[in-house]
Amino acid sequence: MAEEHEVLTTDEAAALLRVSTKTVLALAREGTLPGEKVGRAWRFLRSDVLALVRGGSATKLMSESGGIVAPGGGRDD
C-alpha cells in the first residue's frame, strides 16, 4: 500500500510509462497526468501514473505528439 503513495521524479515516471520525459512533462502541463511542481521539478504519485495507463487517457495525446519516444530524453525543468 505504501507503493501507491510513492513519489516519482519525471525520469522515473517516464521510465515507468516507457516514454520520454518530454512526453511526461507535456502530459503534466495538459493536466492529463496529475502532478505537482516542487521548485522547478515535477513530482508524480506512482498510483496516478499507473491510473493513466489503466485509463488509456494518454493514448490520444501521445499519438498526436508523434507517438511513444524512448525514455530519458529530457530534463525535469
C-alpha atoms as one frame of an Amber mdcrd trajectory, in Angstrom:
protein
   0.000   0.000   0.000   2.927   2.370   0.633   3.849   1.871  -3.017   0.644
   3.729  -4.017   1.970   6.879  -2.363   5.492   6.560  -3.778   6.622   9.870
  -5.258   8.307   9.704  -8.663  10.520  12.157 -10.497   9.911  12.974 -14.143
  12.598  10.499 -15.173  11.076   7.731 -13.036   7.559   8.399 -14.354   8.905
   8.371 -17.920  10.669   5.060 -17.324   7.505   3.546 -15.827   5.441   4.709
 -18.824   8.272   3.922 -21.286   8.016   7.372 -22.855  10.344  10.361 -22.935
  10.500  12.874 -20.125   9.257  15.442 -22.637   6.076  13.398 -23.050   5.606
  13.166 -19.266   6.039  16.936 -18.939   3.562  17.530 -21.762   1.028  15.233
 -20.076   1.510  17.090 -16.784   1.156  20.533 -18.353  -2.002  19.421 -20.188
  -3.449  18.118 -16.933  -3.687  14.572 -18.271  -1.157  13.332 -15.711  -1.687
  14.735 -12.202   1.493  16.085 -10.669   2.922  18.878  -8.565   5.816  21.200
  -9.147   8.361  21.243  -6.334  10.616  24.141  -7.127  11.402  23.696 -10.813
  10.910  19.913 -10.823   7.701  17.928 -11.251   6.737  15.084  -8.912   4.127
  12.391  -9.558   2.404   9.729  -7.474   3.069   6.225  -8.769  -0.647   5.436
  -8.408  -1.520   8.386 -10.705   0.972   7.231 -13.332  -0.420   3.693 -13.249
  -4.007   5.009 -13.366  -3.115   6.881 -16.545  -2.027   3.606 -18.155  -5.150
   1.791 -16.978  -7.427   4.578 -18.160  -5.697   4.965 -21.506  -6.256   8.733
 -21.492  -2.669   9.403 -22.601  -3.068   7.403 -25.802  -4.680  10.233 -27.761
  -2.119  12.835 -26.677   0.826  10.538 -27.408  -0.468   9.771 -30.893  -0.972
  13.498 -31.537   2.571  14.276 -30.367   4.140  11.731 -32.694   3.916   8.536
 -30.684   5.973   6.987 -27.943   9.568   8.112 -27.637  12.397   6.266 -25.875
  12.664   7.150 -22.178  15.264   9.508 -20.776  15.249  12.127 -23.487  14.615
  15.257 -21.474  15.106  17.280 -18.289  12.930  17.995 -15.238  12.598  21.722
 -15.912
